[in-house]
Amino acid sequence: WDVQSGEAVGKPMQPPSTKAGDLMRAPQQPGSNQSVSLETLMMKGHEKEVLDVVVTSDGSRAVSGSVDGTVRVWDVGTGAQVVKCEGHSDWVMGVAVTPNGSLAASCGRDATVRLWTLSGREVRKIQHTGEVTCVALCPDGGRVLSGQGKQVLVWDCNSGKSVKTLSKHTG
């Protein structure tokens, strides 16, 4: 797109044919800032659409959440599924991961935030009063933030207790 005029300047790229639940990544060469080919590495495992995916800061692992109610950890280099995390009873709406990959968080329509190790062990379940639409982790893994309705809720990861509620959203 031309940003000034809003006109299309080329044809849309067509992704390779995939089915719901597949993740793809384009292979990159370390240290290169050149564009990559359209060859993809499929990460297969989710049974339904993927709603969110994040990558650890070193680029070695990806964490995804899906309509199938699972959280999955992937080896980005090979595309292999490392672990399948089960516990949500409905769609997983969002996922987050600490920069060092020590902790992942997921949230969903089942009114929970769940904290996981990247080896798949659930370390905490934080119950909410309704659907949780987004989640974020503080870099040190000490706090998790969740979005529910017009509120942002801040939780202590170790105790699972509420720290504060930010509720100035009015839209």
MARVO-245735 format. One record per atom (N, C-alpha, C, O): residue number from 1; atom name; y, z, x. Coordinates in nm, 2 decimals, decimal comma. Atoms other than C-alpha are relative to their C-alpha. Layout:
// residues N
   n atom      v      w      u
 NUM   CA      Y      Z      X
...
//
This chain:
// residues 171
   n atom      v      w      u
   1    N  -0,12   0,00   0,08
   1   CA   0,00   0,00   0,00
   1    C   0,12   0,00   0,09
   1    O   0,13   0,06   0,19
   2    N  -0,13   0,00  -0,06
   2   CA   0,36  -0,07   0,10
   2    C   0,07   0,12  -0,06
   2    O   0,09   0,13  -0,18
   3    N  -0,06  -0,12   0,05
   3   CA   0,53   0,27   0,07
   3    C   0,13  -0,03  -0,06
   3    O   0,17   0,04  -0,16
   4    N  -0,13   0,03   0,05
   4   CA   0,87   0,12   0,01
   4    C   0,00  -0,06  -0,14
   4    O   0,06  -0,02  -0,23
   5    N   0,00   0,08   0,12
   5   CA   0,78  -0,13  -0,26
   5    C  -0,10   0,05  -0,10
   5    O  -0,09   0,02  -0,22
   6    N   0,11  -0,04   0,09
   6   CA   0,47   0,03  -0,40
   6    C  -0,10  -0,11  -0,03
   6    O  -0,19  -0,10  -0,11
   7    N   0,09   0,11   0,01
   7   CA   0,29  -0,31  -0,37
   7    C  -0,12   0,01   0,09
   7    O  -0,11   0,06   0,20
   8    N   0,12   0,01  -0,08
   8   CA  -0,06  -0,36  -0,25
   8    C   0,01  -0,10   0,11
   8    O   0,07  -0,21   0,08
   9    N  -0,01   0,09  -0,11
   9   CA  -0,08  -0,52   0,09
   9    C  -0,13  -0,06   0,04
   9    O  -0,14  -0,13   0,14
  10    N   0,13   0,05  -0,04
  10   CA  -0,45  -0,59   0,11
  10    C  -0,10   0,04  -0,11
  10    O  -0,06   0,10  -0,21
  11    N   0,10  -0,03   0,10
  11   CA  -0,77  -0,57  -0,08
  11    C  -0,06   0,14   0,02
  11    O  -0,07   0,18   0,13
  12    N   0,06  -0,13  -0,02
  12   CA  -0,93  -0,23  -0,15
  12    C  -0,13  -0,01   0,08
  12    O  -0,21  -0,11   0,06
  13    N   0,13  -0,01  -0,08
  13   CA  -1,21  -0,13   0,09
  13    C  -0,11   0,03  -0,10
  13    O  -0,09   0,11  -0,19
  14    N   0,12  -0,03   0,09
  14   CA  -1,55  -0,13  -0,08
  14    C  -0,10   0,08   0,08
  14    O  -0,15   0,04   0,19
  15    N   0,09  -0,08  -0,07
  15   CA  -1,77   0,16   0,03
  15    C  -0,14  -0,05  -0,02
  15    O  -0,17  -0,13  -0,11
  16    N   0,14   0,03   0,01
  16   CA  -2,14   0,11   0,09
  16    C  -0,05   0,05  -0,13
  16    O   0,00   0,15  -0,18
  17    N   0,06  -0,05   0,12
  17   CA  -2,35   0,15  -0,22
  17    C  -0,07   0,13   0,02
  17    O  -0,15   0,15   0,11
  18    N   0,05  -0,13  -0,01
  18   CA  -2,43   0,51  -0,28
  18    C  -0,04   0,05  -0,14
  18    O   0,00  -0,01  -0,24
  19    N   0,03  -0,06   0,13
  19   CA  -2,57   0,73  -0,56
  19    C   0,07   0,13   0,00
  19    O   0,11   0,19   0,10
  20    N  -0,06  -0,13   0,01
  20   CA  -2,42   1,05  -0,69
  20    C  -0,06   0,10   0,08
  20    O  -0,19   0,11   0,09
  21    N   0,06  -0,11  -0,08
  21   CA  -2,46   1,34  -0,46
  21    C  -0,01  -0,03   0,15
  21    O  -0,03   0,06   0,23
  22    N   0,01   0,04  -0,14
  22   CA  -2,46   1,14  -0,13
  22    C   0,14   0,03   0,07
  22    O   0,24   0,01   0,01
  23    N  -0,12  -0,01  -0,08
  23   CA  -2,21   1,23   0,14
  23    C  -0,01  -0,10   0,11
  23    O  -0,12  -0,14   0,16
  24    N   0,00   0,10  -0,11
  24   CA  -2,11   0,98   0,41
  24    C   0,10   0,05   0,10
  24    O   0,20   0,12   0,07
  25    N  -0,10  -0,01  -0,11
  25   CA  -1,93   1,00   0,74
  25    C  -0,01  -0,12   0,09
  25    O  -0,12  -0,18   0,11
  26    N  -0,01   0,11  -0,09
  26   CA  -1,82   0,73   0,97
  26    C  -0,02   0,05   0,14
  26    O   0,05   0,15   0,18
  27    N   0,03  -0,05  -0,14
  27   CA  -1,96   0,78   1,33
  27    C   0,13  -0,03   0,08
  27    O   0,19  -0,13   0,07
  28    N  -0,11   0,01  -0,09
  28   CA  -1,69   0,84   1,59
  28    C  -0,04   0,02   0,14
  28    O  -0,14   0,10   0,16
  29    N   0,04  -0,02  -0,14
  29   CA  -1,70   0,82   1,96
  29    C   0,09   0,11   0,05
  29    O   0,22   0,10   0,04
  30    N  -0,08  -0,11  -0,05
  30   CA  -1,58   1,14   2,13
  30    C   0,11  -0,05   0,09
  30    O   0,09  -0,13   0,18
  31    N  -0,11   0,04  -0,08
  31   CA  -1,24   1,11   2,28
  31    C   0,07  -0,13  -0,03
  31    O   0,17  -0,17   0,03
  32    N  -0,06   0,12   0,04
  32   CA  -1,16   0,79   2,11
  32    C   0,09   0,01  -0,12
  32    O   0,05   0,08  -0,22
  33    N  -0,09   0,00   0,12
  33   CA  -0,87   0,73   1,87
  33    C   0,00  -0,14  -0,06
  33    O   0,09  -0,17  -0,14
  34    N   0,01   0,13   0,06
  34   CA  -0,98   0,38   1,79
  34    C  -0,07   0,00  -0,13
  34    O  -0,14   0,10  -0,16
  35    N   0,07   0,00   0,13
  35   CA  -1,09   0,28   1,45
  35    C  -0,15  -0,02   0,01
  35    O  -0,20  -0,07   0,12
  36    N   0,15   0,00  -0,01
  36   CA  -1,46   0,30   1,37
  36    C  -0,05  -0,11  -0,09
  36    O   0,02  -0,16  -0,18
  37    N   0,07   0,10   0,08
  37   CA  -1,70   0,05   1,21
  37    C  -0,02   0,07  -0,14
  37    O  -0,01   0,19  -0,16
  38    N   0,03  -0,05   0,13
  38   CA  -1,79   0,08   0,84
  38    C  -0,14   0,05  -0,01
  38    O  -0,19   0,09  -0,12
  39    N   0,14  -0,06   0,00
  39   CA  -2,14   0,19   0,94
  39    C   0,01   0,15  -0,04
  39    O   0,11   0,22   0,00
  40    N  -0,01  -0,13   0,05
  40   CA  -2,21   0,52   0,77
  40    C  -0,13   0,08   0,03
  40    O  -0,23   0,02   0,05
  41    N   0,11  -0,08  -0,01
  41   CA  -2,44   0,81   0,81
  41    C  -0,01   0,08  -0,13
  41    O   0,08   0,16  -0,17
  42    N   0,02  -0,06   0,13
  42   CA  -2,57   0,93   0,47
  42    C  -0,05   0,14   0,02
  42    O  -0,15   0,17   0,09
  43    N   0,05  -0,14   0,00
  43   CA  -2,61   1,30   0,41
  43    C  -0,06   0,02  -0,14
  43    O   0,02   0,04  -0,24
  44    N   0,06   0,00   0,13
  44   CA  -2,86   1,31   0,12
  44    C  -0,06   0,14  -0,03
  44    O  -0,12   0,20   0,05
  45    N   0,05  -0,13   0,04
  45   CA  -2,95   1,62  -0,08
  45    C   0,04   0,04  -0,13
  45    O  -0,04   0,09  -0,21
  46    N  -0,06  -0,04   0,13
  46   CA  -2,72   1,69  -0,37
  46    C  -0,06  -0,08  -0,11
  46    O  -0,08  -0,20  -0,09
  47    N   0,06   0,07   0,11
  47   CA  -2,87   1,60  -0,70
  47    C   0,10  -0,06  -0,10
  47    O   0,07  -0,15  -0,18
  48    N  -0,11   0,05   0,09
  48   CA  -2,53   1,54  -0,87
  48    C   0,12  -0,01   0,09
  48    O   0,12   0,01   0,21
  49    N  -0,12   0,03  -0,07
  49   CA  -2,18   1,46  -0,77
  49    C   0,05   0,12   0,09
  49    O   0,04   0,24   0,05
  50    N  -0,07  -0,10  -0,10
  50   CA  -2,01   1,64  -0,47
  50    C   0,14   0,02  -0,04
  50    O   0,21  -0,08  -0,06
  51    N  -0,13  -0,03   0,04
  51   CA  -1,69   1,81  -0,57
  51    C   0,09   0,04   0,11
  51    O   0,22   0,02   0,10
  52    N  -0,08  -0,05  -0,11
  52   CA  -1,57   1,95  -0,24
  52    C  -0,08   0,00   0,13
  52    O  -0,20   0,02   0,12
  53    N   0,06  -0,01  -0,13
  53   CA  -1,65   1,93   0,13
  53    C   0,10   0,04   0,11
  53    O   0,21   0,00   0,10
  54    N  -0,08  -0,04  -0,11
  54   CA  -1,51   2,10   0,44
  54    C  -0,08  -0,01   0,13
  54    O  -0,21  -0,01   0,12
  55    N   0,07   0,02  -0,13
  55   CA  -1,59   2,07   0,81
  55    C   0,05   0,12   0,09
  55    O   0,17   0,15   0,09
  56    N  -0,03  -0,10  -0,10
  56   CA  -1,60   2,34   1,08
  56    C   0,10  -0,06   0,10
  56    O   0,10  -0,18   0,12
  57    N  -0,10   0,05  -0,10
  57   CA  -1,32   2,32   1,34
  57    C  -0,06  -0,08   0,11
  57    O   0,01  -0,16   0,17
  58    N   0,06   0,07  -0,12
  58   CA  -1,56   2,20   1,61
  58    C  -0,06  -0,13  -0,05
  58    O  -0,11  -0,21   0,03
  59    N   0,05   0,12   0,06
  59   CA  -1,68   1,92   1,37
  59    C  -0,15  -0,01   0,00
  59    O  -0,21  -0,11  -0,03
  60    N   0,15   0,01   0,00
  60   CA  -2,05   2,01   1,40
  60    C  -0,06   0,02  -0,13
  60    O  -0,17  -0,03  -0,15
  61    N   0,06  -0,03   0,13
  61   CA  -2,11   2,14   1,05
  61    C   0,09  -0,04  -0,11
  61    O   0,22  -0,03  -0,10
  62    N  -0,07   0,02   0,12
  62   CA  -2,00   2,04   0,70
  62    C  -0,06   0,08  -0,11
  62    O  -0,18   0,11  -0,10
  63    N   0,05  -0,08   0,11
  63   CA  -2,03   2,25   0,39
  63    C   0,05  -0,07  -0,13
  63    O   0,17  -0,11  -0,14
  64    N  -0,03   0,07   0,12
  64   CA  -2,04   2,09   0,05
  64    C  -0,04   0,07  -0,13
  64    O  -0,13   0,15  -0,12
  65    N   0,03  -0,06   0,12
  65   CA  -2,04   2,20  -0,31
  65    C  -0,01  -0,11  -0,11
  65    O   0,06  -0,21  -0,10
  66    N   0,03   0,10   0,09
  66   CA  -2,17   2,01  -0,61
  66    C  -0,02   0,04  -0,14
  66    O  -0,03   0,16  -0,17
  67    N   0,03  -0,02   0,14
  67   CA  -2,21   1,97  -0,98
  67    C  -0,14   0,06  -0,02
  67    O  -0,17   0,12  -0,12
  68    N   0,14  -0,05   0,02
  68   CA  -2,58   2,06  -0,92
  68    C  -0,01   0,15   0,02
  68    O  -0,12   0,20   0,02
  69    N   0,00  -0,15  -0,02
  69   CA  -2,47   2,42  -0,85
  69    C  -0,04   0,05   0,13
  69    O  -0,06   0,17   0,15
  70    N   0,04  -0,04  -0,13
  70   CA  -2,57   2,42  -0,49
  70    C   0,12  -0,01   0,10
  70    O   0,21  -0,09   0,09
  71    N  -0,08   0,01  -0,12
  71   CA  -2,38   2,47  -0,16
  71    C  -0,10  -0,05   0,11
  71    O  -0,20   0,01   0,12
  72    N   0,08   0,05  -0,10
  72   CA  -2,52   2,27   0,13
  72    C   0,07   0,00   0,13
  72    O   0,19  -0,03   0,14
  73    N  -0,05   0,01  -0,14
  73   CA  -2,47   2,29   0,51
  73    C  -0,06  -0,11   0,07
  73    O  -0,19  -0,13   0,06
  74    N   0,05   0,13  -0,06
  74   CA  -2,50   1,97   0,70
  74    C   0,03   0,00   0,15
  74    O   0,13   0,06   0,20
  75    N  -0,03   0,03  -0,14
  75   CA  -2,53   1,87   1,07
  75    C   0,08  -0,13   0,00
  75    O   0,02  -0,23  -0,04
  76    N  -0,09   0,11   0,01
  76   CA  -2,24   1,63   1,10
  76    C  -0,05  -0,11   0,10
  76    O  -0,04  -0,23   0,07
  77    N   0,04   0,10  -0,10
  77   CA  -2,39   1,46   1,41
  77    C  -0,12  -0,08  -0,05
  77    O  -0,13  -0,20  -0,02
  78    N   0,13   0,07   0,04
  78   CA  -2,73   1,37   1,25
  78    C   0,00  -0,03  -0,15
  78    O  -0,07  -0,12  -0,19
  79    N   0,00   0,01   0,14
  79   CA  -2,65   1,39   0,88
  79    C  -0,11   0,08  -0,07
  79    O  -0,12   0,07  -0,19
  80    N   0,11  -0,08   0,06
  80   CA  -2,94   1,63   0,83
  80    C   0,05   0,12  -0,07
  80    O   0,15   0,18  -0,03
  81    N  -0,03  -0,12   0,07
  81   CA  -2,92   1,90   0,58
  81    C  -0,06   0,12   0,08
  81    O  -0,17   0,12   0,11
  82    N   0,04  -0,12  -0,08
  82   CA  -2,93   2,24   0,76
  82    C  -0,06   0,10  -0,09
  82    O  -0,16   0,16  -0,07
  83    N   0,04  -0,10   0,09
  83   CA  -2,96   2,46   0,46
  83    C   0,05  -0,03  -0,14
  83    O   0,16  -0,09  -0,15
  84    N  -0,04   0,01   0,14
  84   CA  -2,94   2,47   0,08
  84    C   0,03   0,14  -0,05
  84    O  -0,07   0,22  -0,04
  85    N  -0,03  -0,13   0,05
  85   CA  -2,76   2,77  -0,06
  85    C   0,00   0,00  -0,15
  85    O   0,07  -0,07  -0,22
  86    N   0,01   0,00   0,15
  86   CA  -2,85   2,86  -0,42
  86    C   0,04   0,14  -0,05
  86    O   0,01   0,24   0,02
  87    N  -0,05  -0,13   0,06
  87   CA  -2,69   3,13  -0,64
  87    C   0,09  -0,03  -0,11
  87    O   0,09   0,05  -0,21
  88    N  -0,09   0,04   0,12
  88   CA  -2,43   2,96  -0,86
  88    C  -0,09  -0,04  -0,11
  88    O  -0,19  -0,11  -0,10
  89    N   0,07   0,04   0,12
  89   CA  -2,54   2,91  -1,21
  89    C   0,07  -0,12  -0,08
  89    O   0,02  -0,16  -0,18
  90    N  -0,07   0,11   0,06
  90   CA  -2,30   2,62  -1,28
  90    C   0,07  -0,07   0,11
  90    O   0,04  -0,05   0,23
  91    N  -0,07   0,08  -0,10
  91   CA  -2,08   2,37  -1,10
  91    C   0,06   0,08   0,11
  91    O   0,12   0,18   0,09
  92    N  -0,07  -0,06  -0,11
  92   CA  -1,96   2,46  -0,75
  92    C   0,13  -0,09   0,01
  92    O   0,12  -0,21   0,04
  93    N  -0,12   0,07   0,01
  93   CA  -1,59   2,36  -0,77
  93    C   0,07  -0,01   0,14
  93    O   0,14  -0,11   0,16
  94    N  -0,07   0,01  -0,13
  94   CA  -1,47   2,44  -0,42
  94    C  -0,08   0,07   0,11
  94    O  -0,16   0,16   0,08
  95    N   0,07  -0,07  -0,12
  95   CA  -1,59   2,54  -0,07
  95    C   0,11   0,02   0,11
  95    O   0,21  -0,06   0,11
  96    N  -0,08  -0,03  -0,11
  96   CA  -1,42   2,68   0,24
  96    C  -0,08   0,05   0,11
  96    O  -0,20   0,09   0,09
  97    N   0,08  -0,05  -0,11
  97   CA  -1,53   2,77   0,59
  97    C   0,10   0,05   0,10
  97    O   0,21   0,00   0,12
  98    N  -0,08  -0,05  -0,11
  98   CA  -1,38   2,98   0,87
  98    C   0,00  -0,10   0,12
  98    O  -0,10  -0,17   0,13
  99    N   0,00   0,10  -0,11
  99   CA  -1,27   2,78   1,18
  99    C  -0,11   0,01   0,09
  99    O  -0,16  -0,09   0,14
 100    N   0,12  -0,02  -0,09
 100   CA  -1,55   2,93   1,39
 100    C  -0,13  -0,02  -0,07
 100    O  -0,24  -0,01   0,00
 101    N   0,13   0,03   0,07
 101   CA  -1,81   2,85   1,12
 101    C  -0,08   0,13  -0,02
 101    O  -0,20   0,12  -0,05
 102    N   0,08  -0,12   0,02
 102   CA  -1,92   3,22   1,09
 102    C  -0,02   0,03  -0,15
 102    O  -0,11   0,10  -0,18
 103    N   0,00  -0,03   0,14
 103   CA  -1,85   3,23   0,71
 103    C   0,04  -0,11  -0,08
 103    O   0,14  -0,18  -0,05
 104    N  -0,04   0,10   0,10
 104   CA  -1,84   2,99   0,42
 104    C   0,02   0,07  -0,13
 104    O  -0,04   0,18  -0,16
 105    N  -0,03  -0,06   0,13
 105   CA  -1,71   3,06   0,07
 105    C  -0,02  -0,12  -0,10
 105    O   0,01  -0,23  -0,07
 106    N   0,01   0,10   0,11
 106   CA  -1,78   2,88  -0,26
 106    C   0,05   0,06  -0,13
 106    O   0,04   0,19  -0,14
 107    N  -0,05  -0,05   0,13
 107   CA  -1,64   2,91  -0,61
 107    C  -0,05  -0,09  -0,11
 107    O  -0,08  -0,21  -0,08
 108    N   0,05   0,09   0,10
 108   CA  -1,74   2,78  -0,94
 108    C   0,03   0,04  -0,15
 108    O   0,09   0,13  -0,18
 109    N  -0,02  -0,02   0,15
 109   CA  -1,75   2,75  -1,32
 109    C  -0,08   0,12  -0,05
 109    O  -0,06   0,16  -0,16
 110    N   0,08  -0,12   0,04
 110   CA  -1,99   3,05  -1,32
 110    C   0,08   0,13   0,02
 110    O   0,03   0,24   0,01
 111    N  -0,10  -0,12  -0,02
 111   CA  -1,68   3,28  -1,26
 111    C  -0,04   0,08   0,12
 111    O  -0,02   0,21   0,12
 112    N   0,03  -0,08  -0,12
 112   CA  -1,79   3,38  -0,91
 112    C   0,06  -0,07   0,12
 112    O   0,08  -0,20   0,13
 113    N  -0,02   0,05  -0,14
 113   CA  -1,69   3,34  -0,55
 113    C  -0,11   0,06   0,08
 113    O  -0,15   0,18   0,06
 114    N   0,11  -0,04  -0,08
 114   CA  -1,98   3,36  -0,31
 114    C   0,03  -0,02   0,15
 114    O   0,08  -0,13   0,18
 115    N  -0,02   0,01  -0,15
 115   CA  -1,97   3,42   0,07
 115    C  -0,14  -0,02   0,06
 115    O  -0,23   0,05   0,02
 116    N   0,13   0,04  -0,06
 116   CA  -2,24   3,27   0,28
 116    C   0,01   0,00   0,15
 116    O   0,12  -0,03   0,21
 117    N   0,01   0,04  -0,14
 117   CA  -2,35   3,26   0,64
 117    C  -0,04  -0,15   0,01
 117    O  -0,09  -0,20  -0,09
 118    N   0,04   0,14   0,00
 118   CA  -2,40   2,90   0,76
 118    C  -0,15  -0,02   0,02
 118    O  -0,20  -0,13   0,03
 119    N   0,15   0,01   0,00
 119   CA  -2,77   2,99   0,79
 119    C  -0,05   0,01  -0,14
 119    O  -0,17   0,01  -0,16
 120    N   0,04   0,00   0,14
 120   CA  -2,77   3,02   0,41
 120    C  -0,01   0,13  -0,07
 120    O  -0,05   0,14  -0,19
 121    N   0,02  -0,13   0,06
 121   CA  -2,77   3,39   0,35
 121    C   0,13   0,04  -0,08
 121    O   0,24   0,03  -0,03
 122    N  -0,12  -0,05   0,08
 122   CA  -2,54   3,51   0,06
 122    C   0,03   0,14   0,05
 122    O  -0,05   0,23   0,04
 123    N  -0,04  -0,13  -0,04
 123   CA  -2,34   3,80   0,19
 123    C   0,08   0,08  -0,10
 123    O   0,10   0,20  -0,09
 124    N  -0,08  -0,07   0,10
 124   CA  -2,12   3,88  -0,10
 124    C   0,02  -0,09  -0,12
 124    O   0,03  -0,22  -0,11
 125    N  -0,03   0,07   0,13
 125   CA  -2,07   3,78  -0,47
 125    C   0,12   0,07  -0,06
 125    O   0,11   0,20  -0,08
 126    N  -0,12  -0,06   0,06
 126   CA  -1,73   3,84  -0,62
 126    C   0,02  -0,05  -0,14
 126    O   0,05  -0,17  -0,16
 127    N  -0,01   0,04   0,14
 127   CA  -1,72   3,83  -1,00
 127    C   0,14  -0,01  -0,04
 127    O   0,23   0,07  -0,01
 128    N  -0,13   0,03   0,06
 128   CA  -1,42   3,69  -1,18
 128    C  -0,01   0,01  -0,15
 128    O  -0,12   0,02  -0,20
 129    N   0,01   0,00   0,15
 129   CA  -1,33   3,69  -1,55
 129    C   0,00  -0,14  -0,06
 129    O  -0,02  -0,15  -0,18
 130    N   0,01   0,14   0,05
 130   CA  -1,33   3,31  -1,58
 130    C  -0,03  -0,10   0,12
 130    O  -0,05  -0,06   0,23
 131    N   0,03   0,11  -0,10
 131   CA  -1,39   2,98  -1,40
 131    C   0,09   0,01   0,12
 131    O   0,21   0,03   0,11
 132    N  -0,07  -0,01  -0,12
 132   CA  -1,28   2,98  -1,04
 132    C   0,01  -0,15   0,06
 132    O  -0,10  -0,21   0,08
 133    N  -0,02   0,14  -0,03
 133   CA  -1,13   2,64  -0,94
 133    C   0,02  -0,04   0,15
 133    O   0,00  -0,15   0,19
 134    N  -0,02   0,03  -0,14
 134   CA  -1,05   2,67  -0,57
 134    C  -0,02   0,13   0,08
 134    O  -0,01   0,24   0,03
 135    N   0,02  -0,12  -0,09
 135   CA  -1,12   2,90  -0,27
 135    C   0,05  -0,04   0,14
 135    O   0,05  -0,15   0,18
 136    N  -0,04   0,02  -0,14
 136   CA  -0,98   2,95   0,08
 136    C  -0,04   0,13   0,07
 136    O  -0,04   0,24   0,02
 137    N   0,03  -0,12  -0,09
 137   CA  -1,08   3,18   0,37
 137    C   0,11   0,01   0,10
 137    O   0,16  -0,09   0,16
 138    N  -0,09  -0,03  -0,11
 138   CA  -0,84   3,34   0,61
 138    C  -0,07  -0,03   0,13
 138    O  -0,19  -0,01   0,14
 139    N   0,07   0,04  -0,13
 139   CA  -0,91   3,22   0,97
 139    C  -0,09   0,10   0,06
 139    O  -0,19   0,07   0,12
 140    N   0,08  -0,11  -0,06
 140   CA  -1,05   3,56   1,08
 140    C  -0,12   0,04  -0,09
 140    O  -0,20   0,12  -0,05
 141    N   0,11  -0,03   0,09
 141   CA  -1,29   3,57   0,78
 141    C   0,02   0,14  -0,07
 141    O  -0,08   0,18  -0,14
 142    N  -0,02  -0,13   0,06
 142   CA  -1,14   3,90   0,66
 142    C   0,04   0,00  -0,15
 142    O   0,02   0,10  -0,22
 143    N  -0,05   0,01   0,14
 143   CA  -0,99   3,78   0,33
 143    C  -0,04  -0,14  -0,06
 143    O  -0,05  -0,24   0,01
 144    N   0,03   0,12   0,07
 144   CA  -1,09   3,52   0,07
 144    C   0,10  -0,01  -0,12
 144    O   0,13   0,09  -0,18
 145    N  -0,09   0,02   0,11
 145   CA  -0,84   3,37  -0,18
 145    C  -0,07  -0,09  -0,10
 145    O  -0,14  -0,18  -0,06
 146    N   0,06   0,08   0,10
 146   CA  -0,95   3,23  -0,51
 146    C   0,11  -0,04  -0,11
 146    O   0,20   0,04  -0,13
 147    N  -0,09   0,05   0,10
 147   CA  -0,77   3,03  -0,78
 147    C  -0,07   0,01  -0,14
 147    O  -0,18  -0,05  -0,16
 148    N   0,05  -0,01   0,13
 148   CA  -0,83   3,13  -1,14
 148    C   0,11  -0,01  -0,10
 148    O   0,20   0,08  -0,10
 149    N  -0,11   0,01   0,09
 149   CA  -0,61   3,01  -1,42
 149    C   0,13  -0,02   0,07
 149    O   0,14  -0,11   0,16
 150    N  -0,13   0,01  -0,06
 150   CA  -0,25   3,06  -1,32
 150    C   0,02   0,10   0,11
 150    O   0,13   0,13   0,15
 151    N   0,00  -0,11  -0,10
 151   CA  -0,34   3,32  -1,06
 151    C  -0,07  -0,04   0,13
 151    O  -0,16  -0,12   0,13
 152    N   0,07   0,01  -0,13
 152   CA  -0,43   3,33  -0,69
 152    C  -0,03   0,15   0,03
 152    O   0,05   0,24   0,03
 153    N   0,06  -0,14  -0,02
 153   CA  -0,65   3,64  -0,62
 153    C  -0,04   0,01   0,15
 153    O  -0,10  -0,08   0,20
 154    N   0,03  -0,03  -0,14
 154   CA  -0,68   3,79  -0,27
 154    C  -0,11   0,11   0,00
 154    O  -0,09   0,22  -0,06
 155    N   0,11  -0,09  -0,01
 155   CA  -1,01   3,97  -0,19
 155    C  -0,03   0,04   0,14
 155    O  -0,01  -0,04   0,23
 156    N   0,05  -0,04  -0,13
 156   CA  -1,14   4,17   0,10
 156    C  -0,15  -0,05   0,01
 156    O  -0,23  -0,01  -0,07
 157    N   0,13   0,06  -0,01
 157   CA  -1,45   3,99   0,23
 157    C  -0,11   0,11   0,03
 157    O  -0,22   0,09  -0,02
 158    N   0,10  -0,11  -0,03
 158   CA  -1,62   4,31   0,36
 158    C  -0,04   0,08  -0,12
 158    O  -0,16   0,11  -0,14
 159    N   0,03  -0,09   0,11
 159   CA  -1,59   4,52   0,05
 159    C  -0,01  -0,08  -0,14
 159    O  -0,07  -0,03  -0,23
 160    N   0,00   0,07   0,13
 160   CA  -1,55   4,25  -0,22
 160    C   0,11   0,05  -0,10
 160    O   0,11   0,01  -0,21
 161    N  -0,11  -0,06   0,09
 161   CA  -1,25   4,45  -0,36
 161    C   0,12  -0,09   0,00
 161    O   0,16  -0,15   0,10
 162    N  -0,13   0,08   0,01
 162   CA  -0,93   4,29  -0,49
 162    C   0,11   0,07   0,09
 162    O   0,12   0,19   0,09
 163    N  -0,11  -0,05  -0,08
 163   CA  -0,64   4,32  -0,25
 163    C   0,13  -0,02  -0,07
 163    O   0,22   0,08  -0,08
 164    N  -0,12   0,03   0,08
 164   CA  -0,37   4,16  -0,47
 164    C  -0,02  -0,12  -0,08
 164    O  -0,11  -0,20  -0,06
 165    N   0,00   0,12   0,09
 165   CA  -0,30   3,91  -0,74
 165    C   0,14  -0,06   0,01
 165    O   0,24   0,01   0,00
 166    N  -0,13   0,08  -0,01
 166   CA  -0,03   3,64  -0,70
 166    C   0,00  -0,08  -0,13
 166    O  -0,08  -0,17  -0,16
 167    N   0,00   0,06   0,13
 167   CA   0,07   3,54  -1,05
 167    C   0,13  -0,06  -0,05
 167    O   0,17  -0,04  -0,16
 168    N  -0,13   0,06   0,04
 168   CA   0,40   3,36  -1,05
 168    C  -0,01  -0,14  -0,04
 168    O   0,09  -0,20  -0,07
 169    N   0,01   0,14   0,05
 169   CA   0,26   3,02  -1,14
 169    C   0,03   0,00  -0,15
 169    O  -0,02   0,08  -0,23
 170    N  -0,04   0,00   0,14
 170   CA   0,41   2,92  -1,47
 170    C  -0,04  -0,14  -0,07
 170    O  -0,02  -0,15  -0,19
 171    N   0,03   0,13   0,05
 171   CA   0,30   2,55  -1,51
 171    C  -0,13  -0,01  -0,07
 171    O  -0,16  -0,12  -0,12
//
